Amino acid sequence: MPNTLLRTVDSSHQLGRREARCLELFGDRCGIADQHDQERLPVVEPGAGEGIDRGQVDVLETMTPVSFSSFRSRLDKASGFQSVQFRELELALGKRDPRLLAQFRSEPAIHGRLLDRVGKPTLYDSFVRHLALRGYAIPDELLQRDFREPIPQSAVLRATLVGIYRDDPAATAVCERLVDLDEGLQEWRYRHVKMVERTIGALPGTGGSSGAAYLRTTLFTPLFQDLWAIRAEL
């Protein structure tokens, strides 16, 4: 298997700078494992999640609440909600939430682009298909699932993953890279919440959300739940 799956994960780590590159790599190549299932997986270094760009939060936190409020009104209704690239990234990683698309209904081209992404395989789908091509038991309901739905949990897949962790170091390395990515994204969300609380407190967001209260609802929701669930079994 070439580095495409791993490069997609690497690119995802640079949330602030490399979203577009991540999506370009992901694009229509999610099924890349079909073509290279006999190739050996490359060695993956641990700690990949440390690469997520949290530096942007550090910079924003240098502003005091008074400094930020001095120009906040000029933002009008501008908000992170409007980041099409970030929504595409979330969809490519497997997040499924109708609210992600609702705000773009007034922009047919963008809305259509996001709808198209909803119907495509996610990074996790590419991962489980690769495992199937390597001979591992992957349930048909995962391989033939409706990509418009959230990534389902699977007891059969968890049993397979436990075996992988015990006997297949190369595939384990890829599993751990996905966990790194998932953990890093959750850490980034937490830093985002604390930045908002520190800067505007309980004020509503400029995009119409409840602000920090809404952001807190996004915390502690891993994308790759089966990879986390097996920890107690290893």
C-alpha positions as CSV (number, residue, x, y, z in Angstrom):
1,M,0.0,0.0,0.0
2,P,1.4,3.4,-1.0
3,N,1.6,6.4,1.4
4,T,-1.7,7.9,0.1
5,L,-3.8,6.8,3.2
6,L,-1.0,7.9,5.5
7,R,-0.4,11.1,3.7
8,T,-4.1,11.9,4.0
9,V,-3.8,11.5,7.7
10,D,-0.6,13.6,7.8
11,S,-2.3,16.3,5.8
12,S,-5.3,16.3,8.1
13,H,-3.0,17.2,11.0
14,Q,-2.4,20.7,9.5
15,L,-5.9,21.8,10.0
16,G,-5.1,25.5,9.7
17,R,-2.9,25.3,6.7
18,R,-3.3,22.2,4.6
19,E,-7.1,21.4,4.5
20,A,-7.2,21.7,0.7
21,R,-4.2,19.4,0.2
22,C,-5.7,16.8,2.4
23,L,-8.9,16.8,0.4
24,E,-7.0,16.7,-2.8
25,L,-5.2,13.6,-1.7
26,F,-8.4,12.1,-0.4
27,G,-10.6,13.1,-3.3
28,D,-11.5,10.1,-5.5
29,R,-8.6,8.0,-4.2
30,C,-10.3,6.6,-1.2
31,G,-10.3,3.1,-2.8
32,I,-6.5,3.3,-3.3
33,A,-6.1,0.1,-1.3
34,D,-7.8,-1.9,-4.1
35,Q,-4.8,-1.3,-6.3
36,H,-2.0,-1.9,-3.8
37,D,-3.3,-4.5,-1.4
38,Q,-0.3,-6.7,-1.8
39,E,2.2,-4.0,-1.0
40,R,3.7,-3.7,2.5
41,L,2.5,-0.9,4.7
42,P,5.2,1.7,5.4
43,V,6.6,2.2,8.9
44,V,4.6,4.8,10.8
45,E,6.1,7.0,13.5
46,P,4.2,7.3,16.7
47,G,2.9,10.6,18.0
48,A,1.4,11.8,14.7
49,G,-1.4,13.7,16.4
50,E,1.1,16.2,17.8
51,G,1.2,17.7,14.3
52,I,-2.2,19.3,14.4
53,D,-2.0,23.0,14.0
54,R,-2.9,24.4,17.4
55,G,-0.6,27.3,17.0
56,Q,-3.4,29.4,15.5
57,V,-5.2,29.1,18.9
58,D,-2.0,30.2,20.7
59,V,-1.9,33.4,18.6
60,L,-5.6,34.2,19.2
61,E,-5.2,33.8,22.9
62,T,-2.7,36.6,23.0
63,M,-5.6,39.0,22.7
64,T,-7.4,40.1,25.8
65,P,-11.3,40.1,25.8
66,V,-11.2,43.9,25.5
67,S,-8.9,43.7,22.5
68,F,-11.1,41.2,20.7
69,S,-14.3,43.1,21.5
70,S,-12.8,46.3,20.0
71,F,-13.3,44.8,16.5
72,R,-15.7,41.9,17.0
73,S,-18.6,43.9,15.7
74,R,-16.9,44.3,12.3
75,L,-17.1,40.5,11.8
76,D,-20.8,40.9,11.5
77,K,-22.1,37.3,10.9
78,A,-18.7,35.9,9.8
79,S,-18.0,32.7,11.6
80,G,-16.1,29.4,11.5
81,F,-19.4,27.9,10.5
82,Q,-18.7,29.3,7.0
83,S,-15.5,27.4,6.4
84,V,-16.4,25.1,3.5
85,Q,-13.0,23.4,3.6
86,F,-13.3,22.5,7.2
87,R,-16.8,21.1,6.6
88,E,-15.3,19.0,3.7
89,L,-12.5,17.8,5.9
90,E,-15.0,16.7,8.6
91,L,-17.1,14.9,6.0
92,A,-14.0,13.2,4.6
93,L,-13.0,12.0,8.0
94,G,-16.5,10.6,8.6
95,K,-18.5,13.2,10.5
96,R,-22.2,13.1,9.5
97,D,-24.5,15.8,10.8
98,P,-27.3,17.5,8.7
99,R,-26.5,20.8,10.5
100,L,-23.1,20.9,8.7
101,L,-24.8,21.4,5.4
102,A,-27.9,23.4,6.3
103,Q,-26.2,26.7,6.5
104,F,-25.0,26.4,2.9
105,R,-28.5,25.9,1.3
106,S,-28.5,29.5,0.0
107,E,-25.3,28.7,-2.0
108,P,-26.3,25.9,-4.4
109,A,-22.8,25.2,-5.8
110,I,-21.2,24.9,-2.3
111,H,-24.2,22.9,-1.0
112,G,-24.0,20.5,-3.9
113,R,-20.3,20.1,-3.4
114,L,-20.8,19.1,0.2
115,L,-23.7,16.8,-0.6
116,D,-21.4,15.1,-3.1
117,R,-18.8,14.6,-0.3
118,V,-21.5,13.1,2.0
119,G,-22.1,10.3,-0.5
120,K,-18.4,9.3,-0.9
121,P,-16.3,6.9,1.2
122,T,-14.6,8.3,4.2
123,L,-11.0,7.8,5.3
124,Y,-12.2,5.1,7.7
125,D,-13.9,3.3,4.8
126,S,-10.7,3.2,2.9
127,F,-9.0,1.8,6.0
128,V,-11.5,-1.0,6.6
129,R,-11.5,-1.9,2.9
130,H,-7.7,-2.1,3.0
131,L,-8.0,-4.5,6.0
132,A,-10.4,-6.7,4.0
133,L,-8.1,-6.8,1.1
134,R,-5.3,-8.0,3.4
135,G,-7.5,-10.9,4.4
136,Y,-9.1,-9.7,7.6
137,A,-12.7,-10.4,8.4
138,I,-14.6,-7.2,7.8
139,P,-18.5,-7.3,8.0
140,D,-20.4,-6.7,4.8
141,E,-22.4,-4.0,6.5
142,L,-19.2,-2.0,6.8
143,L,-17.9,-2.7,3.3
144,Q,-21.3,-2.0,1.7
145,R,-22.6,0.6,4.0
146,D,-24.5,3.8,3.1
147,F,-21.8,6.5,3.2
148,R,-24.4,9.1,4.1
149,E,-24.8,7.6,7.5
150,P,-22.4,8.0,10.5
151,I,-19.6,5.4,10.8
152,P,-21.2,2.4,12.6
153,Q,-19.6,0.5,15.5
154,S,-19.0,-3.2,14.9
155,A,-18.3,-5.9,17.4
156,V,-16.9,-8.1,14.6
157,L,-14.5,-5.3,13.5
158,R,-13.4,-4.8,17.1
159,A,-12.5,-8.5,17.4
160,T,-10.5,-8.2,14.2
161,L,-8.7,-5.1,15.4
162,V,-7.8,-6.8,18.7
163,G,-6.2,-9.6,16.6
164,I,-4.4,-7.0,14.5
165,Y,-2.9,-5.3,17.5
166,R,-1.6,-8.6,18.8
167,D,-0.2,-10.0,15.6
168,D,0.3,-7.4,12.9
169,P,2.6,-4.6,13.7
170,A,2.4,-2.9,10.3
171,A,-1.4,-2.7,10.3
172,T,-1.3,-1.7,14.0
173,A,0.9,1.3,13.0
174,V,-1.8,2.5,10.7
175,C,-4.5,2.0,13.4
176,E,-2.4,4.1,15.8
177,R,-2.0,6.8,13.2
178,L,-5.7,7.1,12.9
179,V,-6.1,7.2,16.6
180,D,-3.4,10.0,16.7
181,L,-5.4,11.9,14.2
182,D,-8.7,11.4,16.0
183,E,-7.1,12.4,19.4
184,G,-5.4,15.5,17.8
185,L,-8.7,16.7,16.4
186,Q,-10.4,16.3,19.7
187,E,-7.6,18.2,21.4
188,W,-8.0,21.0,18.8
189,R,-11.7,21.2,19.5
190,Y,-11.0,21.5,23.2
191,R,-8.5,24.3,22.7
192,H,-11.0,26.0,20.5
193,V,-13.7,25.9,23.3
194,K,-11.3,27.3,25.9
195,M,-10.1,30.0,23.5
196,V,-13.8,31.1,23.0
197,E,-14.5,31.0,26.7
198,R,-11.4,33.0,27.5
199,T,-12.2,35.6,24.8
200,I,-16.0,36.1,24.8
201,G,-17.2,34.0,27.7
202,A,-20.8,33.0,27.4
203,L,-21.7,35.4,24.5
204,P,-23.3,33.9,21.4
205,G,-21.2,33.3,18.4
206,T,-21.2,35.7,15.4
207,G,-22.6,33.0,13.2
208,G,-25.7,32.6,15.2
209,S,-24.7,29.7,17.4
210,S,-24.7,29.7,21.2
211,G,-20.9,30.2,21.2
212,A,-18.9,28.2,23.7
213,A,-22.1,26.3,24.8
214,Y,-22.4,24.9,21.3
215,L,-18.7,24.1,20.9
216,R,-18.8,22.1,24.1
217,T,-21.3,19.7,22.4
218,T,-18.6,18.8,19.9
219,L,-16.1,17.6,22.6
220,F,-15.3,14.0,23.4
221,T,-16.9,12.6,20.2
222,P,-14.3,10.4,18.5
223,L,-14.7,9.6,14.8
224,F,-13.2,6.1,14.9
225,Q,-15.0,4.7,17.9
226,D,-14.1,1.0,17.4
227,L,-10.4,1.9,17.6
228,W,-10.9,3.5,21.0
229,A,-13.3,0.8,22.3
230,I,-10.7,-2.0,22.0
231,R,-8.3,-0.4,24.4
232,A,-9.6,-2.3,27.4
233,E,-9.3,-5.6,25.5
234,L,-5.6,-5.3,24.7
